[in-house]
Amino acid sequence: MIATKRRAAPPSLFGEAWRYAALQSADRILAAPPASPYTERHPPRGQLVLRFVLPLELAKPANSTRHAAGWQMAKHREDVLAMVKTQWLQRSPRLLDHMPLPGRPLARCIRFSSVEPDATAAWWKTCIDVLLCPRMRGGRRIAGIGLLADDRPSMLETRAWHEKVPRGQGFALVEVYN
């Protein structure tokens, strides 16, 4: 018999108090004018459907994960999915009746960090991928919460940008509008 390891829950360091503080910080920063003249903010469109925050450890740029082993990427994706599910079920359990979202939803992905990522960093990719419908790939089931049908540009408008915060206070915010 082979013993299997249970997935560890996201660290309590990023519990409800941390999430509340991150959302409050995001609201405060977004209510003020941009700190940088190069920041291009994208206004929300439609009704807010889902809003969640992630620590920067779970919003890694693609260039830091592209050479990772398959098992490392699967673990990273599972950690992101667990944190998103926790926040989704606490705030929006009624979404189950309206999934996947019809039309072309808008996803606003905002990275709050002390260092601005490259324009092509695609740090938000895994955050969006876990919102997709579960699917099969290479004979394996890829889990997702089923909120979005697809992440193609014709099916989802994705807007990502960076907001500067002091070192050690970073997080990522993802909002989905219908």
JOCOR-V404951 format. One line per field, one symbol per residue. ss: DSSP state (A for helix, B for strand, O for the rest). phi: phi as a letter, one per 40 degrees, with the letter a starting at -180 (. if undefined). A space follows every 10 residues. Layout:
# JOCOR-V404951
ss=???
phi=???
This chain:
# JOCOR-V404951
ss=OOOOOOOOOO OAAAOAAAAA AAAAAAAAAA AOOOOOOOOO OOOOOOOBBB BBBBOAAAOO OAAAAOOOOA AAAAAAAAAA AAAAAAAAAA AOAAAAAAOO OOOOBBBBBB BBBOOOOOOO OOOOAAAAAO OBOOBBBOOB BBOOOOOBOO OOOOOBBBBB BBBBOOOOOO BBBBBBBO
phi=.ccbcccccd dcdbcccccc cccccccccc cccdcbcccb cbccbgccba aabbcccbbc ccccbcbccd cccccdcccc dcccddcccc bbcccdcbbc ccgbcbbbbb bbacbccccb cfccdcdcdc cccdabafgb cbcacgcbca bcdcbacbbb abbcbcdgbc abbbbbbb
